[in-house]
């Protein structure tokens, strides 16, 4: 989720073995950079909202019914905040709305197949059925005396939920006040795993769950963490990839079956792809003719068991889905968050 866009929208609305060690100095260079063939537009999902002056699609995730679910971060009260999309028939259905949230991510729980969403405004994490019913607050309130600004989520193998607290996304941007939060899947207890981060945004486990990748929105850096056996403490943590994103800022993370990372950008409608060790692979761009009306590529979902990838792309022209062929098949880590 792009925090600067979110704040503006709110004001306008009035409301296996561990992977190989990443190269801490790796970044795209003239000798390694290649540009993938432009992705193809699938469909338009949303228009710019009169009430907020924008639209921002996020959190693409395939549900148990095969449909693609997305959230619209800046949807005003009453407009579709969680949308179910049939990418074959191009039908769009609103399954959830409310009067005051700004939903920034979505992922289906591995144990209960409920849809989990984060509300940046209230600091809550909610769940609902695939039909948008039986909405529950899974967590709300302060953690260690500070409210959370939840952005993205990732489940571990035992159903515990790991969340980026994107504090620092608002002025002053340079203050490293973000955190990584763990919500116990059984008790619901929240603990701080890491803090003093530069507005963490994307979060995703490696393909074998041996490591955790974190993208820093205002730091333009990807950190790599390993956890204790029970997942309650950080064992190691270090900067893994420094990204030269220009006017772009790092957004969400998806990880495919081969461990490749897909990093969305806000400020440029592009997806950066890195291999399991953090080496830059390629840039996935939208067609040149579309770029003038688009400025954000927030996230990627790869249909589980296939290489059929979908990116949420937004800007002055509206909110769209684009498709491309991923490097490897989709898994849970590339299906929402």
C-alpha positions as CSV (number, residue, x, y, z in Angstrom):
1,X,0.0,0.0,0.0
2,X,1.2,3.5,-0.8
3,X,1.0,5.5,2.4
4,X,1.2,9.0,0.8
5,X,-1.7,8.2,-1.5
6,X,-3.7,6.8,1.4
7,X,-3.2,9.9,3.6
8,X,-4.3,12.2,0.7
9,X,-7.3,10.0,0.1
10,X,-8.4,10.1,3.7
11,X,-8.1,13.9,3.8
12,X,-10.2,14.3,0.6
13,X,-12.8,11.8,1.9
14,X,-13.0,13.4,5.3
15,X,-12.6,10.2,7.0
16,X,13.2,-26.1,2.7
17,X,16.8,-25.4,3.7
18,X,17.3,-21.8,4.3
19,X,17.9,-19.8,1.1
20,X,21.4,-18.8,0.2
21,X,22.6,-15.6,1.8
22,X,21.4,-12.6,-0.1
23,X,24.0,-10.1,-1.4
24,X,23.7,-7.1,1.0
25,X,24.9,-4.8,-1.8
26,X,22.8,-6.1,-4.6
27,X,20.8,-3.7,-6.7
28,X,19.8,-3.4,-10.3
29,X,22.7,-2.3,-12.5
30,X,23.3,-1.6,-16.2
31,X,25.0,-5.0,-16.6
32,X,22.3,-7.1,-14.9
33,X,19.1,-5.3,-15.7
34,X,16.8,-6.6,-18.4
35,X,13.3,-5.5,-19.1
36,X,10.6,-8.2,-19.5
37,X,8.0,-8.0,-22.2
38,X,5.2,-5.6,-21.1
39,X,2.4,-7.2,-19.2
40,X,-1.0,-7.3,-20.7
41,X,-4.1,-5.4,-19.4
42,X,-6.8,-7.8,-18.4
43,X,-9.6,-5.4,-17.3
44,X,-10.5,-2.2,-15.5
45,X,-11.8,-2.9,-11.9
46,X,-12.5,0.5,-10.5
47,X,-12.8,4.2,-11.5
48,X,-11.4,7.1,-9.7
49,X,-13.8,7.9,-6.9
50,X,-15.4,11.4,-6.8
51,X,-15.3,11.4,-3.0
52,X,-11.6,10.7,-2.7
53,X,-10.2,11.8,-6.1
54,X,-8.4,8.5,-6.5
55,X,-8.6,4.7,-6.5
56,X,-5.8,2.3,-5.3
57,X,-6.1,-1.4,-5.8
58,X,-4.2,-3.7,-3.4
59,X,-4.1,-7.1,-1.8
60,X,-4.9,-9.4,-4.8
61,X,-5.6,-13.0,-3.6
62,X,-7.2,-16.0,-5.2
63,X,-10.0,-17.4,-3.0
64,X,-11.1,-21.0,-2.6
65,X,-13.8,-20.4,-5.2
66,X,-11.1,-19.5,-7.8
67,X,-12.0,-15.8,-8.0
68,X,-9.5,-13.0,-7.4
69,X,-10.2,-10.8,-4.5
70,X,-8.8,-7.2,-4.2
71,X,-9.2,-4.3,-1.9
72,X,-9.6,-0.6,-2.9
73,X,-7.6,1.4,-0.3
74,X,-9.2,4.8,-1.0
75,X,-12.8,3.7,-1.6
76,X,-15.1,6.2,0.1
77,X,-17.8,5.1,2.5
78,X,-20.4,2.9,0.8
79,X,-18.1,2.1,-2.2
80,X,-16.7,-1.4,-2.7
81,X,-13.8,-1.9,-0.3
82,X,-13.4,-5.6,-1.0
83,X,-14.1,-6.7,-4.5
84,X,-14.4,-10.2,-6.0
85,X,-13.3,-10.4,-9.6
86,X,-13.8,-13.1,-12.2
87,X,-10.8,-12.6,-14.5
88,X,-12.4,-14.8,-17.2
89,X,-15.8,-13.1,-17.5
90,X,-14.4,-9.8,-16.2
91,X,-17.3,-9.4,-13.7
92,X,-16.7,-7.4,-10.6
93,X,-18.8,-7.8,-7.4
94,X,-18.6,-5.8,-4.2
95,X,-18.6,-8.1,-1.2
96,X,-17.8,-5.7,1.6
97,X,-18.0,-2.0,2.4
98,X,-18.2,0.2,5.5
99,X,-18.2,3.8,6.6
100,X,-14.6,4.4,7.7
101,X,-11.9,1.9,6.8
102,X,-8.9,2.0,4.5
103,X,-8.1,-1.6,3.7
104,X,-4.6,-2.2,2.6
105,X,-4.1,-5.9,2.1
106,X,-6.0,-9.2,1.9
107,X,-5.1,-12.9,2.4
108,X,-7.1,-16.1,3.0
109,X,-6.3,-17.8,6.3
110,X,-4.7,-21.3,5.7
111,X,-6.7,-22.9,8.6
112,X,-10.2,-21.4,8.2
113,X,-10.3,-20.0,4.6
114,X,-11.6,-16.7,5.9
115,X,-10.5,-13.5,4.2
116,X,-8.2,-11.4,6.5
117,X,-7.8,-7.7,5.7
118,X,-5.9,-4.9,7.4
119,X,-7.4,-1.5,8.2
120,X,-4.7,1.2,8.2
121,X,-7.0,3.8,9.7
122,X,-8.3,1.9,12.8
123,X,-5.2,-0.3,13.2
124,X,-7.5,-3.3,13.1
125,X,-7.1,-6.7,11.4
126,X,-10.4,-8.2,10.4
127,X,-11.6,-11.4,8.9
128,X,-14.7,-12.3,7.0
129,X,-16.2,-15.1,4.9
130,X,-15.6,-15.2,1.1
131,X,-19.0,-13.6,0.8
132,X,-18.1,-10.6,3.0
133,X,-20.2,-11.8,5.9
134,X,-19.5,-12.6,9.6
135,X,-17.0,-9.8,9.9
136,X,-14.8,-10.1,13.0
137,X,-12.1,-8.0,14.6
138,X,-9.1,-10.4,15.0
139,X,-7.0,-7.7,16.6
140,X,-7.5,-4.0,17.4
141,X,-5.8,-1.7,19.9
142,X,-2.3,-0.8,21.0
143,X,0.8,-3.0,21.1
144,X,3.4,-2.0,23.7
145,X,1.5,1.2,24.2
146,X,1.5,2.2,20.5
147,X,-1.4,1.8,18.0
148,X,-0.5,-0.2,14.9
149,X,-0.8,1.0,11.3
150,X,-1.1,-2.5,9.7
151,X,-0.2,-2.7,6.0
152,X,0.6,-6.2,4.7
153,X,0.3,-9.7,6.2
154,X,1.8,-13.2,5.8
155,X,0.8,-16.5,7.5
156,X,3.4,-19.1,8.6
157,X,2.8,-22.8,8.4
158,X,1.1,-22.9,11.7
159,X,-1.4,-20.1,11.0
160,X,0.3,-17.4,12.9
161,X,0.0,-14.0,11.3
162,X,3.0,-11.6,10.6
163,X,2.1,-8.0,10.0
164,X,4.0,-4.9,8.9
165,X,3.3,-1.9,11.0
166,X,3.9,0.9,8.5
167,X,4.4,3.7,11.1
168,X,6.6,6.3,9.6
169,X,4.5,6.4,6.4
170,X,3.2,9.7,7.4
171,X,5.2,12.9,8.1
172,X,8.0,13.1,9.0
173,X,8.9,10.3,6.6
174,X,12.5,9.9,7.7
175,X,11.7,8.7,11.2
176,X,12.2,4.9,11.5
177,X,9.3,4.0,13.7
178,X,7.8,1.0,11.9
179,X,7.5,-2.5,13.3
180,X,7.0,-6.2,12.5
181,X,4.2,-7.6,14.6
182,X,3.3,-11.3,15.2
183,X,-0.3,-12.3,16.0
184,X,-0.5,-15.8,17.6
185,X,-2.9,-17.9,15.6
186,X,-4.2,-19.6,18.8
187,X,-4.4,-16.9,21.4
188,X,-4.5,-13.8,19.2
189,X,-1.7,-12.2,21.4
190,X,0.4,-9.6,19.6
191,X,4.1,-9.2,20.1
192,X,6.7,-6.9,18.5
193,X,9.4,-8.9,16.6
194,X,11.3,-5.9,15.2
195,X,11.1,-2.1,15.5
196,X,12.8,1.1,14.4
197,X,12.2,0.3,10.7
198,X,11.6,2.7,7.9
199,X,7.9,2.2,7.2
200,X,7.8,-1.6,6.5
201,X,5.3,-2.4,3.8
202,X,5.6,-5.7,2.1
203,X,6.1,-9.0,4.0
204,X,6.5,-12.5,2.7
205,X,8.1,-15.8,3.8
206,X,10.6,-17.5,1.6
207,X,9.3,-20.5,-0.4
208,X,10.5,-22.9,2.3
209,X,9.5,-20.7,5.2
210,X,13.1,-20.5,6.2
211,X,13.3,-16.7,6.0
212,X,11.1,-13.6,6.0
213,X,11.4,-10.8,3.5
214,X,10.4,-7.2,4.5
215,X,10.3,-4.2,2.1
216,X,10.8,-0.8,3.6
217,X,8.6,1.8,1.8
218,X,10.6,4.9,2.9
219,X,13.9,3.2,3.0
220,X,13.8,1.6,-0.5
221,X,15.5,-1.5,1.0
222,X,14.5,-5.2,1.4
223,X,15.5,-6.8,4.7
224,X,15.9,-10.5,5.4
225,X,15.0,-12.0,8.7
226,X,15.2,-15.5,10.1
227,X,13.1,-16.5,13.1
228,X,13.4,-18.8,16.1
229,X,12.0,-22.3,15.8
230,X,8.7,-21.2,17.4
231,X,8.6,-18.0,15.3
232,X,8.3,-15.7,18.3
233,X,11.8,-14.0,18.1
234,X,14.1,-12.8,15.3
235,X,17.3,-14.8,15.1
236,X,19.0,-12.8,12.4
237,X,18.2,-9.6,10.5
238,X,20.1,-7.6,8.0
239,X,19.6,-5.4,4.9
240,X,19.6,-7.8,1.9
241,X,18.9,-5.6,-1.1
242,X,19.2,-1.9,-1.6
243,X,16.9,-0.7,-4.4
244,X,17.4,2.2,-6.7
245,X,13.8,2.9,-7.4
246,X,14.0,6.5,-8.5
247,X,10.7,8.2,-7.8
248,X,9.2,4.9,-6.8
249,X,8.8,3.5,-3.3
250,X,8.8,-0.2,-2.4
251,X,5.4,-1.7,-1.9
252,X,4.2,-5.3,-1.4
253,X,6.1,-8.6,-1.8
254,X,5.1,-11.9,-3.4
255,X,7.3,-15.0,-3.4
256,X,6.9,-17.8,-6.0
257,X,7.6,-21.5,-5.7
258,X,11.2,-21.0,-6.7
259,X,11.7,-18.3,-4.1
260,X,11.8,-15.4,-6.5
261,X,10.6,-12.0,-5.1
262,X,8.1,-9.8,-6.9
263,X,8.3,-6.2,-5.4
264,X,5.6,-3.7,-6.3
265,X,6.4,0.0,-6.7
266,X,4.4,3.0,-5.9
267,X,5.4,6.0,-8.0
268,X,6.2,3.8,-11.0
269,X,3.9,1.2,-12.5
270,X,6.5,-1.6,-12.4
271,X,7.3,-4.8,-10.6
272,X,10.9,-5.6,-9.7
273,X,11.9,-9.3,-9.7
274,X,14.8,-10.7,-7.6
275,X,15.9,-14.3,-7.3
276,X,16.0,-16.3,-4.0
277,X,19.4,-14.9,-3.1
278,X,18.4,-11.3,-3.8
279,X,20.0,-10.9,-7.2
280,X,18.0,-8.7,-9.6
281,X,16.3,-10.5,-12.4
282,X,14.1,-8.2,-14.4
283,X,11.5,-5.4,-14.4
284,X,7.9,-6.1,-15.4
285,X,6.3,-3.0,-16.8
286,X,2.9,-2.0,-18.1
287,X,2.6,-1.1,-21.8
288,X,4.2,2.2,-22.7
289,X,0.9,3.6,-24.0
290,X,-0.7,3.0,-20.6
291,X,2.0,4.5,-18.4
292,X,0.9,8.1,-18.5
293,X,-2.4,7.3,-16.6
294,X,-0.9,4.8,-14.1
295,X,1.6,5.4,-11.3
296,X,1.3,2.5,-8.9
297,X,1.9,-1.3,-9.1
298,X,1.1,-2.3,-5.5
299,X,1.1,-6.0,-5.5
300,X,1.1,-9.4,-7.4
301,X,-0.9,-12.6,-7.0
302,X,0.1,-15.8,-8.8
303,X,-2.7,-18.2,-9.3
304,X,-1.8,-21.2,-7.1
305,X,-0.2,-24.1,-9.1
306,X,0.2,-22.0,-12.2
307,X,2.5,-19.2,-13.5
308,X,-0.5,-17.0,-14.3
309,X,0.3,-13.7,-12.4
310,X,-1.9,-10.7,-11.9
311,X,-0.8,-7.2,-10.8
312,X,-2.9,-4.5,-9.3
313,X,-2.1,-1.3,-11.2
314,X,-3.7,2.1,-10.4
315,X,-3.5,5.8,-11.3
316,X,-5.4,8.7,-12.8
317,X,-7.0,6.3,-15.3
318,X,-8.5,4.1,-12.6
319,X,-7.7,0.7,-11.1
320,X,-6.7,-2.2,-13.4
321,X,-5.5,-5.8,-13.4
322,X,-2.5,-6.7,-15.6
323,X,-1.3,-10.2,-16.3
324,X,2.2,-11.7,-17.0
325,X,3.9,-15.1,-16.8
326,X,5.7,-15.6,-13.5
327,X,9.1,-17.3,-13.3
328,X,7.6,-20.1,-11.2
329,X,4.3,-21.4,-9.9
330,X,2.1,-19.6,-7.3
331,X,2.1,-20.7,-3.7
332,X,0.6,-19.3,-0.5
333,X,3.4,-16.6,-0.3
334,X,2.3,-15.3,-3.7
335,X,-1.4,-15.3,-3.1
336,X,-2.3,-12.2,-1.1
337,X,-0.6,-10.1,1.6
